[in-house]
Structure formats: structure tokens, C-alpha cells
Amino acid sequence: MTEIPAPPVAKQVPAERTVHGDAVVDEYAWLKDRDDADTVAYLEAENVHTEAATAHTKALQDEIFDEIKSRTLETDLSVPARHHGWWYYTRTLEGSQYPIHCRSHTEPALPADPAEPIVSPADEQVLLDQNELAGDSPYFALGAFDVSPDGRLLAYSTDFDGGEKYTLRFKDLETGATLADEVPGTYYGSAWAADGSALFYTTVDDAMRPYRVWRHLLGTEAAADVIVHEETDERFFAGVGLTRSERYVVIELGSQITSETWVLAADDPRGEFRVVQPREQGVEYSLDHTGDSFFIVHNKDAVDFELVVAPAGAPGRENWRPVLPHAPGVRVTGVDAFAGHLVVSMRREGRTELHVMPLTDGVPGPGRDIGFDEPVRTVRPGGNPEFDTTVFRLGYASLTTPSSVYDYDVAGGELTLRKRQPVLGGVDLSAYESVREWATADDGTRIPISLVKRRDTPRDGSAPCVLYGYGAYEASMDPWFSIARLSLLDRGYVFAIAHVRGGGELGRRWYEDGKLLHKRNTFTDFIACGDHLVSAGWTSRDRLAGRGGSAGGLLIGAVANLSAGTFATLVGEVPFVDALNTILDPTMPLTVVEWEEWGNPVDSAEVYAYMKSYSPYENVAARAYPAILATAGLNDPRVGYHEPAKWVARLRATATGDRPLLLKTEMGAGHGGPSGRYDAWRDEAFTLAFIIDTTNPANLA
């Protein structure tokens, strides 16, 4: 491999931390101060070094970018969704970074052949062109996009630096004029009053916790807005939305393990919210509405959750009646209510499922699953804004099937494919195959692995492989299709997903066995999956890469310390690698709300010692490490840029060996990296080129 130029050396400024009698020196704590000129200079020096150290892969980066671009239908149209007499859809144009939001009274026709031109309806109305809004800004994100129930007004919000604080504005869709109303500093979530006279929205506190729900009356100054709920418990997030029936504004309050919901009739925006069921530690619930009922998914005495119904006028637990009783091992994850049916989302045997139940006079009848043949796949609700409909839209994908949109006829049970993501460039998708494998963890637990490769890729240990993982917050890494991934598979790679504990793939207990004082299971499960791929002949240790982002970046950092040569390369994207220091600091964004996920090391010496035993930054040692690429966003409010910066600085000063240790910081973006699609493709091409260079450099030729 090409010789790596000398990296920058971060200065060391010892800062002592003493907790529970344990004194620790942190020589890179100064990097938390983004206003320090030395911090910015160091990050920029690392970017210069990373660019120089990967210069020899530039041709490969360009090649991969061109492959992604050539296989993507750049001028495209989403499947239109019907709502209140309008068809809503988005368009993308070749050369444009962002989508254009449109509607028409005439349903746009989707070409049967991707090569055919897309013809917009003559009565098309452009609601919002994100390209115009973005202008020349290097970063742009759209937050709210919410059309009022009467279709007259659009509420939308924008962020130009990745810090996730949005400015809320309003557009009159009849005249095209932007109203004078402007609300800065808003967060995610919005809900219209029934008559469009008011909009509810959220704001965050200094720790980036959404804690206030506000009511804005159209035509008034933001300074006159009223707080309708303030959440004082620092463990809880506040969110706001509208039921599909548009009858209720819903405030959802939730910690990691507890929730509470308040509702208000949408035709009474100045009224008082009322609680559905007061919070109880460890009890979670969510709801949707139809007719005179709330359908509620909850886990009270039901570890994998169950579905109940309650009268909307008296929805407390004393009036809950079972609809789908608790079935251990079948994780009920949500319910979508319509005028004449329910759709229940669930997980069974590690797979996502959709269960449809007809309603007769508001009473659910026997249901049926929507069936699919592929064993390794993902199915979930799609865009379903219309309440009174007999068609349910769903999304489907697998490792070998591109993202697809189906309409399901509730009465007849027929599925109609409306659109499948085109893959251009003559790609033959039948050349790829996916399988399910199982690894065995140290404690005997079987860990599922989803795997995809070309059919002609040998299983003799010679193939390079990328193993992806996350494993936190009960988030499941269900199989998904990726055009960019084809650039790996066509170079002989195997791609695998490790469904480790801490995720939600196998129910609530799967999550609980990978959090708090069981967190190390997440990391050892991932290593067990890597070892299995090697022993089963899918790859070899010198060709195996691990990849993960955010909490999955914590996984990658922990694996870097714990694994004994299992991986040749590790990629941590915005990685949560300074976990202990962050969770010790209640002033840091989101720390207090995270204590129910990781534990509270401030109050508990046991939690402190346990987190210290795995936190990647705490455990960097004088040993040879795999090749490592860490990424960061200077404006990231979720995982501070300083975490990967400190980690790489300490690795450089401590590690032995000659493998590259690289840091790449987006100086004008946040947690999600580059915002435009072409920028995101270039970013992905860079990462894939690094993986190829460090696991199978012969592919550079």
C-alpha cells in the first residue's frame, strides 16, 4: 500500500477527571472547545492529512461515484399519494441535489420503462423546491413539511448548518406567497389545527432535548406564541403530531423506557390537552385514532407489547380492551388506524410483518398477514396520508430487491407493485443472492447475520467482506437495498449485517440484553459474527472490515479494543467513542436522556466501572490496531465532533503498527454528513475506496 504521509500531532493538555475515587488524565479534553483556534486548526490539519493519505484512491473514488450515478435514475418521480383531492409527490432532476415537492389534481403517470421521460401533469403545482431554498449553501436540510388539512397552507422549516435547529415559515399555496410569520429555533414535529388557524411545534433546551410544545396562531408574531406543554423531567423528549384522522393533536412524551401521551381535539386549538394514561416508570404506549376509539400499543405486563382499544372520551387504562393480546416473541411495534381497517406492524422470528384487521362499526375482525416470499427482507408501512381508503401503501426491500412501493387492497388481499427503484447501467439483479447465517456468541446465544454477495463470488475464504452493525436503542438493522453497495459486490465483496443484541430484531429482550450492564454483549456479538464469517469461509481476517455509525460507531470503537485480529479495517461514522466522558457530563447534549440506555455513571460506581471497561477512548492501548477511518461533523448536536477527534488523537499517540488512522471532519455539516445527494454519493465513494484499499488493495488496479 502507498506510504501514508506523516499525520498531525495533537497537543496534550492534561486535564484530570476524578469520579468515584478514580482519577483519570484526559490529555485531549481541550478538543471539546470548538471556539479554540487550535481545535479548528487541528481538525483542518487532519482533513489535509486524510486527503493526502487517500490521494492514491482518487481514481477509484471517481470510478465508484460514476458507478453510483450511472445506476441511479437521476430524473425521477415518487409514487403519488392521494390526500383530500390532491396527489402529492416529489420529483428529482438530473444535476439537482435536492427533491422538488409537488401536487396536482391529476394523478401523475409513472412510466413503465425508466428510460421513458417523466411527464408532469398540466395542473402541477410546485409546493417547494429544495434546490431554490438551498441556494449556494454547502448544507441544507428540510425539517417540517406539513400541508394544512384544508390544503391552503404549507408549514416548512429549514436548517443550513446541520445543527438541527430549524427556522419555521409558512406559504400560502393559493397565492404562492410566503407569509410574514417566521419562527426561529424550532425542532422536529408539527401539527395543524383543523381549520389551519394554528400550528403546534417543538423547541429544544440547551441540551438539545425537545421539551416545549408551542402554539403559533397564523398572522401573529412568534413572540406571542404560547407554550402548551413544558416537559420538566430531563429524561423525556416531547414531540407533536396529528392523528391520520386529523381529529386529534397528539403530544408524545417519552424517555428510553417510559412514555405518556396527551391529546387535544384539532378543532379546538386553544383548548386544554388531556392525558391518555399518566406515565408509569417502564411502561410505554403509543396510539392512533379512528371513529370513537383510540387503538393503543403498550407493554404493561406485556414485554413484547400488545394492542388494545379504548374509548376516545375515556382512554385510561381501566377502559383498555384487548385486540391483539400479548404473544411472547411477537414484538408489536405500532398500529396505523384508518376509517375501515387497522394495520399492525410487528416483528416475528427476526422479520418485519404487517397484519391487517378490518373494522366493522369500529370493531376489529380477524386479521391476516401480508405475505412475501423472500426470507431475508423488510416490509413496513409506506406513505398513507388518506384516512378513508381501502388501499394500504407499504414499502418493501431486501438485500437483492430494490426499494419497492406496493398498494395492498384491504378487501381483496391483492398486492399491486406501483414502483421499484430503477437500477440502470445494465445491472442484472439475479446475479446476486442473499442468505441468513447464524453465529454463536460467547454465552451460546445465536446471532442472526443477513448476507449478500454475487452468486459467482467464491466461498473459500478469499472474498473480502464488510460487516455492518449498530446494536442500540432497540433499533433494528433490517435488510435494505443499496445501489452504492453494488460497487462492492461487483468487486467480489460479501456484505453482511450483524443483528447484534441491543437492537430490536428478536424482540424486547434482545434489546434489553444489549444495554446498561449487558452492553458488552453488543460488542462481543459483533466479534462473534466476524469470527463466524471467517470460519464459515465467507472471508478471511485480513480482508474483513467492520462498519457502523453513531451508536454503531461506539460498537466499532469497542471492537477495535476487544477483538484480537478479527478485523483488518474498521470504519466508525460519527462514532460515539468518548461515551463515558459524555455520559458523565449532564450539560452535554442529550446526556441525561441517555442514562436509561447506558446507565448513570455519575451516581453509580458500578455503572462507571462498567462503562469505563468498554468506552473506546478509555481503553486505547499500545497495540497494533486495524486500519481505522473515523468521520465527524463539526455542527453535530448528537455525537460531538470532539469524540472521534480525541479518539484518533489518542490512537495516534498510543497505538503501534503501521495501519492508517484517519479522521475526516465535515466542517459545515452535522450528524448525517453531506446533505445533497451528489455530495453524499462522493462521501460514500470515499469510504468504499478506503475499505477496498485496506482490505483488498489489488482492486485499486
SULVENWO-V791606 format. One record per residue. PSI is psi in degrees with one decimal (none if undefined). Layout:
psi
PSI
PSI
This chain:
psi
148.6
140.2
135.0
130.4
156.9
131.4
163.8
155.0
119.4
138.1
155.4
123.0
94.2
129.1
126.2
138.4
124.2
116.1
130.7
37.3
2.5
114.7
127.4
138.7
125.6
103.2
-7.7
18.0
-26.2
-20.9
-11.7
-21.6
96.7
-13.2
-8.1
124.7
-30.5
-31.1
-52.6
-39.4
-40.1
-45.8
-41.6
-37.3
-38.4
-40.2
-41.3
-43.6
-44.9
-40.7
-41.9
-39.3
-18.5
10.7
-33.4
-11.0
4.9
-40.5
-39.5
-40.2
-47.0
-39.1
-44.4
-43.0
-45.0
-36.1
-46.0
-47.0
-43.5
-22.1
-6.3
133.3
102.3
-37.3
109.9
170.7
131.9
164.6
122.2
143.1
129.7
135.1
117.4
45.4
-1.5
152.4
119.8
139.2
169.0
149.7
147.9
146.6
140.5
130.0
-10.8
139.0
-32.4
161.5
164.2
128.9
128.2
168.1
161.0
158.8
-20.2
132.0
123.7
142.1
129.8
122.6
138.2
-31.4
122.8
-22.1
-17.9
145.8
149.7
127.3
117.6
147.3
151.0
-27.5
22.1
137.7
120.8
116.7
-41.8
127.8
106.4
-27.1
-40.9
-40.9
-40.9
-35.6
-131.6
7.0
134.1
-15.0
141.7
136.2
137.4
127.5
-93.2
144.0
96.4
110.9
135.5
153.4
-30.7
0.3
7.3
-28.9
150.4
126.3
128.5
155.7
152.9
149.8
130.3
8.5
-0.9
5.3
-5.4
28.5
121.4
147.6
123.3
131.9
170.5
141.0
132.4
111.7
-12.0
-35.4
-18.8
0.9
142.6
127.4
164.5
-22.0
132.2
128.2
109.8
162.0
29.2
170.1
-163.3
155.3
136.4
158.5
129.3
145.8
157.8
-34.7
6.0
12.9
-16.6
152.4
135.4
140.9
174.1
158.2
165.0
160.5
-170.8
-20.3
14.7
28.8
120.2
115.3
-13.3
138.9
128.7
157.9
123.0
125.5
125.1
135.6
4.7
163.4
149.3
-30.3
-19.8
-1.3
150.7
135.0
119.9
-16.9
135.1
121.6
112.9
-17.9
115.8
-7.8
-13.3
138.9
152.0
135.9
159.3
145.8
-177.2
137.7
156.4
-32.3
-13.1
19.7
-25.5
137.5
133.6
125.1
121.4
125.4
127.3
137.0
-167.9
-27.4
5.7
145.1
163.7
141.5
137.0
145.9
154.5
135.1
126.4
-18.1
8.9
62.3
-19.7
9.0
-172.4
132.7
148.9
145.4
141.6
-52.7
119.6
146.7
145.2
124.7
126.2
-3.6
127.4
144.0
155.9
163.9
164.8
169.9
142.8
143.9
-125.5
22.6
151.1
131.5
124.9
129.6
127.1
167.9
23.1
113.3
30.4
87.2
-34.5
14.4
154.9
167.5
130.0
169.6
146.7
149.8
137.0
-28.1
-19.5
73.2
9.4
164.2
-29.8
-18.0
9.5
130.2
135.9
140.2
-52.8
97.3
158.4
132.5
105.6
132.5
-11.3
101.8
111.7
120.9
-14.5
168.2
138.1
120.4
137.3
176.2
-36.7
6.4
165.1
149.1
119.1
125.3
137.5
168.9
130.9
123.6
38.2
0.0
149.5
144.0
154.5
129.0
120.7
130.5
121.1
151.9
130.5
113.4
38.1
-0.6
124.5
138.1
-178.5
139.7
177.4
150.4
149.3
115.9
144.0
150.9
-36.6
128.6
-29.6
94.8
174.3
131.2
136.2
161.7
142.9
-156.5
114.8
68.2
-26.3
131.2
-46.6
88.5
154.7
8.2
133.0
127.1
137.4
158.1
144.0
142.0
161.4
-176.8
-20.2
-5.3
118.4
158.4
128.9
148.3
124.4
148.8
130.0
122.4
113.9
-39.4
-47.7
-20.8
9.6
143.3
133.6
121.2
118.5
-34.1
141.8
132.6
118.0
143.6
108.9
-174.1
19.7
21.8
130.5
101.7
-19.0
-9.1
-4.9
151.6
148.3
148.0
164.5
126.9
165.2
126.4
162.7
120.3
171.7
-32.7
9.8
-6.0
136.6
128.4
120.2
146.1
127.6
133.9
142.4
146.6
170.4
146.7
-27.9
5.5
123.9
151.5
68.3
17.8
-4.5
-15.6
135.3
160.4
145.5
124.2
122.9
143.7
160.7
-84.4
50.5
161.1
18.7
18.3
130.1
135.4
72.3
149.8
136.7
156.5
145.0
123.4
-41.0
-34.2
-26.7
-29.7
-25.6
-50.0
-38.5
-12.8
18.3
12.9
152.5
138.5
132.7
149.1
123.9
114.0
71.1
161.6
147.7
-25.1
-172.2
14.8
-37.5
33.1
178.0
-37.4
-28.5
-38.8
-48.9
-27.3
3.0
30.3
174.1
-125.6
10.7
12.6
-32.0
-21.5
-36.3
-44.9
-44.3
-29.7
-43.2
-42.9
-40.3
-38.0
-41.4
-44.9
-38.2
-42.8
-33.8
-50.1
-28.5
2.7
8.6
-28.4
-171.9
162.8
-35.4
2.8
15.4
126.1
144.3
144.8
140.2
159.0
149.5
-117.6
-27.9
-22.8
-32.5
-45.0
-47.7
-43.6
-40.3
-40.6
-35.3
-35.5
-33.4
-31.5
143.2
75.5
14.0
-35.4
141.0
-28.1
143.9
134.8
117.2
112.2
125.5
58.9
139.5
65.8
-11.0
47.8
-44.8
-48.3
-39.0
-45.6
-16.5
-14.7
98.9
-15.1
-12.7
150.4
127.4
6.6
-53.3
-40.5
-17.3
-10.4
-28.3
-10.4
-44.2
-20.6
165.0
95.9
-11.4
-44.7
-25.5
118.0
-32.4
-45.6
-42.2
-49.6
-38.2
-46.5
-38.3
-28.4
-20.7
-17.5
121.5
-44.5
-34.6
-21.6
16.0
131.4
164.4
79.9
164.9
132.6
158.8
169.6
134.2
132.3
122.4
138.2
158.2
161.3
123.4
-31.5
15.2
117.8
-2.5
-53.6
110.5
141.0
-28.2
-22.5
-58.0
-31.2
-46.0
-41.1
-48.7
-39.0
-44.1
-38.0
-44.7
-40.9
-16.7
-40.8
152.6
-177.8
178.1
17.7
147.2
142.3
103.9
145.4
129.6
114.7
126.9
112.9
-8.2
29.4
178.1
-140.1
-32.9
0.6
-159.1
144.9
-35.4
150.9
-38.1
-38.8
-39.6
-37.7
-41.7
-38.4
-43.3
-39.0
-38.5
-47.6
-43.7
-37.7
-38.4
-44.2
-45.5
-43.9
-33.1
-5.8
-22.7
62.8
-17.0
-23.7
-12.2
-24.8
none
